[in-house]
Amino acid sequence: MSPQAEVRLDARQRKTRHALYEALDALLGERRYADITVTDLVQRAGVGRQTFYRHFDSIDAMLEHRLSDDLAGQLEFARAHAGATTHIRWVEDVTAFAFARASQQRRLYRLILSGQAGSGAMTLFAAQIGEMMNIASAQPGLLPEDPEEARFAQSYYAGAVGALMLEWLIADNGLTPEQMGAMFARLSTPLA
C-alpha cells in the first residue's frame, strides 16, 4: 500500500496496524523472526486472523510495509532539504533522520539490516538508496562526476550506511542519530 493509500485508512484500521506493529516488535524481543507466526501476532495484538489478512498478505509483507512507511518519510525529508544547505550538511541531516527512525524501531532495523527479514526488505532499502541518489544528483559535488564511479555509488552508499547503522544498533554505544549522521558524512568524504 502506498503512503497516499495509508492516509486514507480510517482510525480503526490505523489502530489495528499499530497493534500488529507493536505485537511484532514485542515478539522480536522474545524470539527469532523466523519463529514468529501469524497466530502469535494476532494473539499478541488482540485481533482476528482474518483482520491480519485484510491488512497484509504475510508477516514479511507487514514488515516491508512498515519499512516502506519509514522510508517514505525519509524521502520526503530529503526532498524538502535538497539544495537548502551544503551537500555535506544534507548528507548529515538525511542520515541523522534515518538513524533517528532506526533508533525508534531498533529491533526492526536490526532484523532488516542483518538480512533476517528476507530479500523484500533489503530490496526496499536498496531502492531507497537509489531514490536518495536521484535527489543527491541535484546536489553539486555530492556524487562522483566520473560515470564509471557513479555506477557504483548506489551500492557503496547502501552498503556503507547499512553497515554503519547495524553496527550502531548492535553496539548501543550512546551516540546520537545526529552524531552518526555527521560520522557517516565524514567517512563518506573522499580522502584525496
mmCIF file of the C-alpha atoms, coordinates in Angstrom:
data_MODEL
# 
_entry.id   MODEL 
# 
loop_
_atom_site.group_PDB 
_atom_site.id 
_atom_site.type_symbol 
_atom_site.label_atom_id 
_atom_site.label_alt_id 
_atom_site.label_comp_id 
_atom_site.label_asym_id 
_atom_site.label_entity_id 
_atom_site.label_seq_id 
_atom_site.pdbx_PDB_ins_code 
_atom_site.Cartn_x 
_atom_site.Cartn_y 
_atom_site.Cartn_z 
_atom_site.occupancy 
_atom_site.B_iso_or_equiv 
_atom_site.pdbx_formal_charge 
_atom_site.auth_seq_id 
_atom_site.auth_comp_id 
_atom_site.auth_asym_id 
_atom_site.auth_atom_id 
_atom_site.pdbx_PDB_model_num 
ATOM 1   C CA . MET A 1 1   ? 0.000  0.000   0.000   1.00 0.00 ? 1   MET A CA 1 
ATOM 2   C CA . SER A 1 2   ? 1.356  3.402   -0.923  1.00 0.00 ? 2   SER A CA 1 
ATOM 3   C CA . PRO A 1 3   ? 1.809  6.178   1.628   1.00 0.00 ? 3   PRO A CA 1 
ATOM 4   C CA . GLN A 1 4   ? -1.105 8.014   -0.036  1.00 0.00 ? 4   GLN A CA 1 
ATOM 5   C CA . ALA A 1 5   ? -3.352 4.977   0.497   1.00 0.00 ? 5   ALA A CA 1 
ATOM 6   C CA . GLU A 1 6   ? -2.178 4.797   4.110   1.00 0.00 ? 6   GLU A CA 1 
ATOM 7   C CA . VAL A 1 7   ? -3.562 8.290   4.689   1.00 0.00 ? 7   VAL A CA 1 
ATOM 8   C CA . ARG A 1 8   ? -6.994 7.036   3.609   1.00 0.00 ? 8   ARG A CA 1 
ATOM 9   C CA . LEU A 1 9   ? -7.074 4.379   6.333   1.00 0.00 ? 9   LEU A CA 1 
ATOM 10  C CA . ASP A 1 10  ? -9.652 5.122   8.957   1.00 0.00 ? 10  ASP A CA 1 
ATOM 11  C CA . ALA A 1 11  ? -8.810 5.387   12.647  1.00 0.00 ? 11  ALA A CA 1 
ATOM 12  C CA . ARG A 1 12  ? -9.811 1.779   13.335  1.00 0.00 ? 12  ARG A CA 1 
ATOM 13  C CA . GLN A 1 13  ? -7.562 0.469   10.555  1.00 0.00 ? 13  GLN A CA 1 
ATOM 14  C CA . ARG A 1 14  ? -4.634 2.574   11.780  1.00 0.00 ? 14  ARG A CA 1 
ATOM 15  C CA . LYS A 1 15  ? -5.229 1.298   15.329  1.00 0.00 ? 15  LYS A CA 1 
ATOM 16  C CA . THR A 1 16  ? -5.212 -2.315  14.082  1.00 0.00 ? 16  THR A CA 1 
ATOM 17  C CA . ARG A 1 17  ? -1.981 -1.811  12.167  1.00 0.00 ? 17  ARG A CA 1 
ATOM 18  C CA . HIS A 1 18  ? -0.386 -0.120  15.139  1.00 0.00 ? 18  HIS A CA 1 
ATOM 19  C CA . ALA A 1 19  ? -1.379 -3.047  17.376  1.00 0.00 ? 19  ALA A CA 1 
ATOM 20  C CA . LEU A 1 20  ? 0.118  -5.511  14.886  1.00 0.00 ? 20  LEU A CA 1 
ATOM 21  C CA . TYR A 1 21  ? 3.336  -3.489  14.594  1.00 0.00 ? 21  TYR A CA 1 
ATOM 22  C CA . GLU A 1 22  ? 3.622  -3.298  18.382  1.00 0.00 ? 22  GLU A CA 1 
ATOM 23  C CA . ALA A 1 23  ? 2.997  -7.048  18.645  1.00 0.00 ? 23  ALA A CA 1 
ATOM 24  C CA . LEU A 1 24  ? 5.743  -7.755  16.111  1.00 0.00 ? 24  LEU A CA 1 
ATOM 25  C CA . ASP A 1 25  ? 8.155  -5.515  17.979  1.00 0.00 ? 25  ASP A CA 1 
ATOM 26  C CA . ALA A 1 26  ? 7.388  -7.241  21.286  1.00 0.00 ? 26  ALA A CA 1 
ATOM 27  C CA . LEU A 1 27  ? 7.726  -10.708 19.754  1.00 0.00 ? 27  LEU A CA 1 
ATOM 28  C CA . LEU A 1 28  ? 11.066 -9.769  18.192  1.00 0.00 ? 28  LEU A CA 1 
ATOM 29  C CA . GLY A 1 29  ? 12.295 -9.160  21.718  1.00 0.00 ? 29  GLY A CA 1 
ATOM 30  C CA . GLU A 1 30  ? 11.342 -12.711 22.665  1.00 0.00 ? 30  GLU A CA 1 
ATOM 31  C CA . ARG A 1 31  ? 12.238 -14.900 19.683  1.00 0.00 ? 31  ARG A CA 1 
ATOM 32  C CA . ARG A 1 32  ? 13.749 -15.081 16.250  1.00 0.00 ? 32  ARG A CA 1 
ATOM 33  C CA . TYR A 1 33  ? 11.808 -13.549 13.387  1.00 0.00 ? 33  TYR A CA 1 
ATOM 34  C CA . ALA A 1 34  ? 11.671 -16.887 11.572  1.00 0.00 ? 34  ALA A CA 1 
ATOM 35  C CA . ASP A 1 35  ? 9.852  -18.389 14.580  1.00 0.00 ? 35  ASP A CA 1 
ATOM 36  C CA . ILE A 1 36  ? 7.051  -15.790 14.701  1.00 0.00 ? 36  ILE A CA 1 
ATOM 37  C CA . THR A 1 37  ? 3.732  -16.893 13.230  1.00 0.00 ? 37  THR A CA 1 
ATOM 38  C CA . VAL A 1 38  ? 0.590  -15.037 12.231  1.00 0.00 ? 38  VAL A CA 1 
ATOM 39  C CA . THR A 1 39  ? -1.138 -16.775 15.149  1.00 0.00 ? 39  THR A CA 1 
ATOM 40  C CA . ASP A 1 40  ? 1.474  -15.317 17.528  1.00 0.00 ? 40  ASP A CA 1 
ATOM 41  C CA . LEU A 1 41  ? 0.940  -11.850 16.079  1.00 0.00 ? 41  LEU A CA 1 
ATOM 42  C CA . VAL A 1 42  ? -2.844 -11.811 16.178  1.00 0.00 ? 42  VAL A CA 1 
ATOM 43  C CA . GLN A 1 43  ? -2.952 -13.212 19.707  1.00 0.00 ? 43  GLN A CA 1 
ATOM 44  C CA . ARG A 1 44  ? -0.487 -10.594 20.936  1.00 0.00 ? 44  ARG A CA 1 
ATOM 45  C CA . ALA A 1 45  ? -2.249 -7.773  19.065  1.00 0.00 ? 45  ALA A CA 1 
ATOM 46  C CA . GLY A 1 46  ? -5.715 -8.866  20.131  1.00 0.00 ? 46  GLY A CA 1 
ATOM 47  C CA . VAL A 1 47  ? -7.099 -9.036  16.600  1.00 0.00 ? 47  VAL A CA 1 
ATOM 48  C CA . GLY A 1 48  ? -8.509 -11.833 14.493  1.00 0.00 ? 48  GLY A CA 1 
ATOM 49  C CA . ARG A 1 49  ? -6.580 -13.801 11.904  1.00 0.00 ? 49  ARG A CA 1 
ATOM 50  C CA . GLN A 1 50  ? -8.889 -12.548 9.129   1.00 0.00 ? 50  GLN A CA 1 
ATOM 51  C CA . THR A 1 51  ? -8.232 -8.998  10.257  1.00 0.00 ? 51  THR A CA 1 
ATOM 52  C CA . PHE A 1 52  ? -4.499 -9.572  9.818   1.00 0.00 ? 52  PHE A CA 1 
ATOM 53  C CA . TYR A 1 53  ? -5.042 -10.855 6.273   1.00 0.00 ? 53  TYR A CA 1 
ATOM 54  C CA . ARG A 1 54  ? -7.259 -7.892  5.390   1.00 0.00 ? 54  ARG A CA 1 
ATOM 55  C CA . HIS A 1 55  ? -4.211 -5.723  6.028   1.00 0.00 ? 55  HIS A CA 1 
ATOM 56  C CA . PHE A 1 56  ? -1.265 -7.891  4.967   1.00 0.00 ? 56  PHE A CA 1 
ATOM 57  C CA . ASP A 1 57  ? -0.540 -10.984 2.862   1.00 0.00 ? 57  ASP A CA 1 
ATOM 58  C CA . SER A 1 58  ? 2.160  -12.222 5.240   1.00 0.00 ? 58  SER A CA 1 
ATOM 59  C CA . ILE A 1 59  ? 4.409  -11.221 8.115   1.00 0.00 ? 59  ILE A CA 1 
ATOM 60  C CA . ASP A 1 60  ? 7.100  -10.338 5.572   1.00 0.00 ? 60  ASP A CA 1 
ATOM 61  C CA . ALA A 1 61  ? 4.620  -8.053  3.776   1.00 0.00 ? 61  ALA A CA 1 
ATOM 62  C CA . MET A 1 62  ? 3.742  -6.428  7.093   1.00 0.00 ? 62  MET A CA 1 
ATOM 63  C CA . LEU A 1 63  ? 7.387  -5.801  7.872   1.00 0.00 ? 63  LEU A CA 1 
ATOM 64  C CA . GLU A 1 64  ? 8.013  -4.410  4.371   1.00 0.00 ? 64  GLU A CA 1 
ATOM 65  C CA . HIS A 1 65  ? 5.017  -2.097  4.692   1.00 0.00 ? 65  HIS A CA 1 
ATOM 66  C CA . ARG A 1 66  ? 6.281  -0.767  7.998   1.00 0.00 ? 66  ARG A CA 1 
ATOM 67  C CA . LEU A 1 67  ? 9.718  -0.175  6.491   1.00 0.00 ? 67  LEU A CA 1 
ATOM 68  C CA . SER A 1 68  ? 8.147  1.460   3.447   1.00 0.00 ? 68  SER A CA 1 
ATOM 69  C CA . ASP A 1 69  ? 6.380  3.972   5.686   1.00 0.00 ? 69  ASP A CA 1 
ATOM 70  C CA . ASP A 1 70  ? 9.676  4.910   7.321   1.00 0.00 ? 70  ASP A CA 1 
ATOM 71  C CA . LEU A 1 71  ? 11.482 5.173   4.007   1.00 0.00 ? 71  LEU A CA 1 
ATOM 72  C CA . ALA A 1 72  ? 8.759  7.403   2.550   1.00 0.00 ? 72  ALA A CA 1 
ATOM 73  C CA . GLY A 1 73  ? 9.233  9.772   5.480   1.00 0.00 ? 73  GLY A CA 1 
ATOM 74  C CA . GLN A 1 74  ? 12.961 9.899   4.843   1.00 0.00 ? 74  GLN A CA 1 
ATOM 75  C CA . LEU A 1 75  ? 12.482 10.652  1.136   1.00 0.00 ? 75  LEU A CA 1 
ATOM 76  C CA . GLU A 1 76  ? 10.073 13.454  1.991   1.00 0.00 ? 76  GLU A CA 1 
ATOM 77  C CA . PHE A 1 77  ? 12.632 14.880  4.411   1.00 0.00 ? 77  PHE A CA 1 
ATOM 78  C CA . ALA A 1 78  ? 15.470 14.546  1.863   1.00 0.00 ? 78  ALA A CA 1 
ATOM 79  C CA . ARG A 1 79  ? 13.490 16.287  -0.886  1.00 0.00 ? 79  ARG A CA 1 
ATOM 80  C CA . ALA A 1 80  ? 12.450 19.095  1.445   1.00 0.00 ? 80  ALA A CA 1 
ATOM 81  C CA . HIS A 1 81  ? 16.073 19.767  2.408   1.00 0.00 ? 81  HIS A CA 1 
ATOM 82  C CA . ALA A 1 82  ? 17.726 19.298  -1.003  1.00 0.00 ? 82  ALA A CA 1 
ATOM 83  C CA . GLY A 1 83  ? 19.635 22.390  -2.022  1.00 0.00 ? 83  GLY A CA 1 
ATOM 84  C CA . ALA A 1 84  ? 18.881 24.173  1.253   1.00 0.00 ? 84  ALA A CA 1 
ATOM 85  C CA . THR A 1 85  ? 22.391 23.719  2.572   1.00 0.00 ? 85  THR A CA 1 
ATOM 86  C CA . THR A 1 86  ? 25.806 22.323  1.658   1.00 0.00 ? 86  THR A CA 1 
ATOM 87  C CA . HIS A 1 87  ? 25.937 18.807  0.276   1.00 0.00 ? 87  HIS A CA 1 
ATOM 88  C CA . ILE A 1 88  ? 27.857 17.560  3.319   1.00 0.00 ? 88  ILE A CA 1 
ATOM 89  C CA . ARG A 1 89  ? 25.266 19.053  5.667   1.00 0.00 ? 89  ARG A CA 1 
ATOM 90  C CA . TRP A 1 90  ? 22.485 17.468  3.567   1.00 0.00 ? 90  TRP A CA 1 
ATOM 91  C CA . VAL A 1 91  ? 24.133 14.043  3.933   1.00 0.00 ? 91  VAL A CA 1 
ATOM 92  C CA . GLU A 1 92  ? 24.472 14.597  7.691   1.00 0.00 ? 92  GLU A CA 1 
ATOM 93  C CA . ASP A 1 93  ? 20.841 15.666  8.093   1.00 0.00 ? 93  ASP A CA 1 
ATOM 94  C CA . VAL A 1 94  ? 19.334 12.940  5.912   1.00 0.00 ? 94  VAL A CA 1 
ATOM 95  C CA . THR A 1 95  ? 21.478 10.259  7.531   1.00 0.00 ? 95  THR A CA 1 
ATOM 96  C CA . ALA A 1 96  ? 20.666 11.532  11.027  1.00 0.00 ? 96  ALA A CA 1 
ATOM 97  C CA . PHE A 1 97  ? 16.975 11.341  10.106  1.00 0.00 ? 97  PHE A CA 1 
ATOM 98  C CA . ALA A 1 98  ? 17.430 7.691   9.065   1.00 0.00 ? 98  ALA A CA 1 
ATOM 99  C CA . PHE A 1 99  ? 19.317 6.874   12.272  1.00 0.00 ? 99  PHE A CA 1 
ATOM 100 C CA . ALA A 1 100 ? 16.594 8.560   14.347  1.00 0.00 ? 100 ALA A CA 1 
ATOM 101 C CA . ARG A 1 101 ? 13.957 6.378   12.680  1.00 0.00 ? 101 ARG A CA 1 
ATOM 102 C CA . ALA A 1 102 ? 16.089 3.281   13.269  1.00 0.00 ? 102 ALA A CA 1 
ATOM 103 C CA . SER A 1 103 ? 16.547 4.195   16.937  1.00 0.00 ? 103 SER A CA 1 
ATOM 104 C CA . GLN A 1 104 ? 12.755 4.246   17.356  1.00 0.00 ? 104 GLN A CA 1 
ATOM 105 C CA . GLN A 1 105 ? 12.484 0.721   15.919  1.00 0.00 ? 105 GLN A CA 1 
ATOM 106 C CA . ARG A 1 106 ? 15.793 -0.876  16.851  1.00 0.00 ? 106 ARG A CA 1 
ATOM 107 C CA . ARG A 1 107 ? 14.643 -4.498  16.620  1.00 0.00 ? 107 ARG A CA 1 
ATOM 108 C CA . LEU A 1 108 ? 13.034 -3.978  13.235  1.00 0.00 ? 108 LEU A CA 1 
ATOM 109 C CA . TYR A 1 109 ? 16.102 -2.332  11.726  1.00 0.00 ? 109 TYR A CA 1 
ATOM 110 C CA . ARG A 1 110 ? 18.486 -4.895  13.217  1.00 0.00 ? 110 ARG A CA 1 
ATOM 111 C CA . LEU A 1 111 ? 16.338 -7.598  11.674  1.00 0.00 ? 111 LEU A CA 1 
ATOM 112 C CA . ILE A 1 112 ? 16.341 -5.930  8.259   1.00 0.00 ? 112 ILE A CA 1 
ATOM 113 C CA . LEU A 1 113 ? 19.993 -4.925  8.188   1.00 0.00 ? 113 LEU A CA 1 
ATOM 114 C CA . SER A 1 114 ? 21.217 -8.312  9.394   1.00 0.00 ? 114 SER A CA 1 
ATOM 115 C CA . GLY A 1 115 ? 19.415 -9.954  6.474   1.00 0.00 ? 115 GLY A CA 1 
ATOM 116 C CA . GLN A 1 116 ? 16.975 -11.945 8.619   1.00 0.00 ? 116 GLN A CA 1 
ATOM 117 C CA . ALA A 1 117 ? 13.918 -10.181 7.179   1.00 0.00 ? 117 ALA A CA 1 
ATOM 118 C CA . GLY A 1 118 ? 14.350 -11.627 3.719   1.00 0.00 ? 118 GLY A CA 1 
ATOM 119 C CA . SER A 1 119 ? 15.102 -10.105 0.377   1.00 0.00 ? 119 SER A CA 1 
ATOM 120 C CA . GLY A 1 120 ? 11.979 -7.920  0.126   1.00 0.00 ? 120 GLY A CA 1 
ATOM 121 C CA . ALA A 1 121 ? 13.060 -5.619  2.950   1.00 0.00 ? 121 ALA A CA 1 
ATOM 122 C CA . MET A 1 122 ? 16.600 -5.385  1.615   1.00 0.00 ? 122 MET A CA 1 
ATOM 123 C CA . THR A 1 123 ? 15.249 -4.612  -1.849  1.00 0.00 ? 123 THR A CA 1 
ATOM 124 C CA . LEU A 1 124 ? 13.227 -1.742  -0.377  1.00 0.00 ? 124 LEU A CA 1 
ATOM 125 C CA . PHE A 1 125 ? 16.302 -0.496  1.477   1.00 0.00 ? 125 PHE A CA 1 
ATOM 126 C CA . ALA A 1 126 ? 18.440 -0.619  -1.701  1.00 0.00 ? 126 ALA A CA 1 
ATOM 127 C CA . ALA A 1 127 ? 15.712 1.105   -3.744  1.00 0.00 ? 127 ALA A CA 1 
ATOM 128 C CA . GLN A 1 128 ? 15.643 3.821   -1.095  1.00 0.00 ? 128 GLN A CA 1 
ATOM 129 C CA . ILE A 1 129 ? 19.322 4.476   -1.633  1.00 0.00 ? 129 ILE A CA 1 
ATOM 130 C CA . GLY A 1 130 ? 18.621 4.735   -5.369  1.00 0.00 ? 130 GLY A CA 1 
ATOM 131 C CA . GLU A 1 131 ? 15.949 7.354   -4.712  1.00 0.00 ? 131 GLU A CA 1 
ATOM 132 C CA . MET A 1 132 ? 18.314 9.207   -2.409  1.00 0.00 ? 132 MET A CA 1 
ATOM 133 C CA . MET A 1 133 ? 20.939 9.162   -5.161  1.00 0.00 ? 133 MET A CA 1 
ATOM 134 C CA . ASN A 1 134 ? 18.412 10.752  -7.540  1.00 0.00 ? 134 ASN A CA 1 
ATOM 135 C CA . ILE A 1 135 ? 17.826 13.516  -5.007  1.00 0.00 ? 135 ILE A CA 1 
ATOM 136 C CA . ALA A 1 136 ? 21.563 13.806  -4.389  1.00 0.00 ? 136 ALA A CA 1 
ATOM 137 C CA . SER A 1 137 ? 22.254 14.252  -8.098  1.00 0.00 ? 137 SER A CA 1 
ATOM 138 C CA . ALA A 1 138 ? 20.797 17.751  -7.722  1.00 0.00 ? 138 ALA A CA 1 
ATOM 139 C CA . GLN A 1 139 ? 23.389 18.472  -5.020  1.00 0.00 ? 139 GLN A CA 1 
ATOM 140 C CA . PRO A 1 140 ? 26.613 19.705  -6.687  1.00 0.00 ? 140 PRO A CA 1 
ATOM 141 C CA . GLY A 1 141 ? 29.704 17.826  -5.553  1.00 0.00 ? 141 GLY A CA 1 
ATOM 142 C CA . LEU A 1 142 ? 27.868 15.002  -3.828  1.00 0.00 ? 142 LEU A CA 1 
ATOM 143 C CA . LEU A 1 143 ? 28.137 12.281  -6.472  1.00 0.00 ? 143 LEU A CA 1 
ATOM 144 C CA . PRO A 1 144 ? 31.194 11.278  -8.449  1.00 0.00 ? 144 PRO A CA 1 
ATOM 145 C CA . GLU A 1 145 ? 31.478 13.045  -11.795 1.00 0.00 ? 145 GLU A CA 1 
ATOM 146 C CA . ASP A 1 146 ? 33.162 10.052  -13.415 1.00 0.00 ? 146 ASP A CA 1 
ATOM 147 C CA . PRO A 1 147 ? 30.354 7.927   -14.937 1.00 0.00 ? 147 PRO A CA 1 
ATOM 148 C CA . GLU A 1 148 ? 32.185 4.687   -14.102 1.00 0.00 ? 148 GLU A CA 1 
ATOM 149 C CA . GLU A 1 149 ? 32.432 5.670   -10.428 1.00 0.00 ? 149 GLU A CA 1 
ATOM 150 C CA . ALA A 1 150 ? 28.862 6.952   -10.356 1.00 0.00 ? 150 ALA A CA 1 
ATOM 151 C CA . ARG A 1 151 ? 27.661 3.483   -11.442 1.00 0.00 ? 151 ARG A CA 1 
ATOM 152 C CA . PHE A 1 152 ? 28.906 2.037   -8.168  1.00 0.00 ? 152 PHE A CA 1 
ATOM 153 C CA . ALA A 1 153 ? 27.933 4.902   -5.867  1.00 0.00 ? 153 ALA A CA 1 
ATOM 154 C CA . GLN A 1 154 ? 24.487 3.486   -5.009  1.00 0.00 ? 154 GLN A CA 1 
ATOM 155 C CA . SER A 1 155 ? 25.917 0.158   -3.862  1.00 0.00 ? 155 SER A CA 1 
ATOM 156 C CA . TYR A 1 156 ? 28.671 1.907   -1.963  1.00 0.00 ? 156 TYR A CA 1 
ATOM 157 C CA . TYR A 1 157 ? 26.314 4.208   -0.061  1.00 0.00 ? 157 TYR A CA 1 
ATOM 158 C CA . ALA A 1 158 ? 23.749 1.456   0.579   1.00 0.00 ? 158 ALA A CA 1 
ATOM 159 C CA . GLY A 1 159 ? 26.415 -0.854  1.973   1.00 0.00 ? 159 GLY A CA 1 
ATOM 160 C CA . ALA A 1 160 ? 28.117 1.878   3.964   1.00 0.00 ? 160 ALA A CA 1 
ATOM 161 C CA . VAL A 1 161 ? 25.032 3.289   5.651   1.00 0.00 ? 161 VAL A CA 1 
ATOM 162 C CA . GLY A 1 162 ? 23.592 -0.192  6.241   1.00 0.00 ? 162 GLY A CA 1 
ATOM 163 C CA . ALA A 1 163 ? 26.780 -1.490  7.843   1.00 0.00 ? 163 ALA A CA 1 
ATOM 164 C CA . LEU A 1 164 ? 27.258 1.619   9.965   1.00 0.00 ? 164 LEU A CA 1 
ATOM 165 C CA . MET A 1 165 ? 23.628 1.576   11.128  1.00 0.00 ? 165 MET A CA 1 
ATOM 166 C CA . LEU A 1 166 ? 23.730 -2.121  12.012  1.00 0.00 ? 166 LEU A CA 1 
ATOM 167 C CA . GLU A 1 167 ? 26.955 -1.701  13.984  1.00 0.00 ? 167 GLU A CA 1 
ATOM 168 C CA . TRP A 1 168 ? 25.450 1.287   15.817  1.00 0.00 ? 168 TRP A CA 1 
ATOM 169 C CA . LEU A 1 169 ? 22.300 -0.664  16.687  1.00 0.00 ? 169 LEU A CA 1 
ATOM 170 C CA . ILE A 1 170 ? 24.304 -3.649  17.927  1.00 0.00 ? 170 ILE A CA 1 
ATOM 171 C CA . ALA A 1 171 ? 26.846 -1.611  19.883  1.00 0.00 ? 171 ALA A CA 1 
ATOM 172 C CA . ASP A 1 172 ? 24.203 0.599   21.534  1.00 0.00 ? 172 ASP A CA 1 
ATOM 173 C CA . ASN A 1 173 ? 27.048 2.947   22.478  1.00 0.00 ? 173 ASN A CA 1 
ATOM 174 C CA . GLY A 1 174 ? 25.061 6.089   23.237  1.00 0.00 ? 174 GLY A CA 1 
ATOM 175 C CA . LEU A 1 175 ? 25.968 8.013   20.087  1.00 0.00 ? 175 LEU A CA 1 
ATOM 176 C CA . THR A 1 176 ? 23.028 10.103  18.913  1.00 0.00 ? 176 THR A CA 1 
ATOM 177 C CA . PRO A 1 177 ? 21.497 9.957   15.432  1.00 0.00 ? 177 PRO A CA 1 
ATOM 178 C CA . GLU A 1 178 ? 22.997 13.395  14.770  1.00 0.00 ? 178 GLU A CA 1 
ATOM 179 C CA . GLN A 1 179 ? 26.469 12.154  15.720  1.00 0.00 ? 179 GLN A CA 1 
ATOM 180 C CA . MET A 1 180 ? 26.006 9.142   13.446  1.00 0.00 ? 180 MET A CA 1 
ATOM 181 C CA . GLY A 1 181 ? 24.878 11.378  10.566  1.00 0.00 ? 181 GLY A CA 1 
ATOM 182 C CA . ALA A 1 182 ? 27.989 13.513  10.998  1.00 0.00 ? 182 ALA A CA 1 
ATOM 183 C CA . MET A 1 183 ? 30.174 10.389  11.206  1.00 0.00 ? 183 MET A CA 1 
ATOM 184 C CA . PHE A 1 184 ? 28.686 8.961   8.015   1.00 0.00 ? 184 PHE A CA 1 
ATOM 185 C CA . ALA A 1 185 ? 29.261 12.262  6.195   1.00 0.00 ? 185 ALA A CA 1 
ATOM 186 C CA . ARG A 1 186 ? 32.901 12.345  7.390   1.00 0.00 ? 186 ARG A CA 1 
ATOM 187 C CA . LEU A 1 187 ? 33.508 8.726   6.424   1.00 0.00 ? 187 LEU A CA 1 
ATOM 188 C CA . SER A 1 188 ? 31.896 9.282   3.017   1.00 0.00 ? 188 SER A CA 1 
ATOM 189 C CA . THR A 1 189 ? 34.009 12.320  2.171   1.00 0.00 ? 189 THR A CA 1 
ATOM 190 C CA . PRO A 1 190 ? 36.779 11.449  -0.300  1.00 0.00 ? 190 PRO A CA 1 
ATOM 191 C CA . LEU A 1 191 ? 40.169 11.063  1.353   1.00 0.00 ? 191 LEU A CA 1 
ATOM 192 C CA . ALA A 1 192 ? 42.086 12.594  -1.567  1.00 0.00 ? 192 ALA A CA 1 
# 
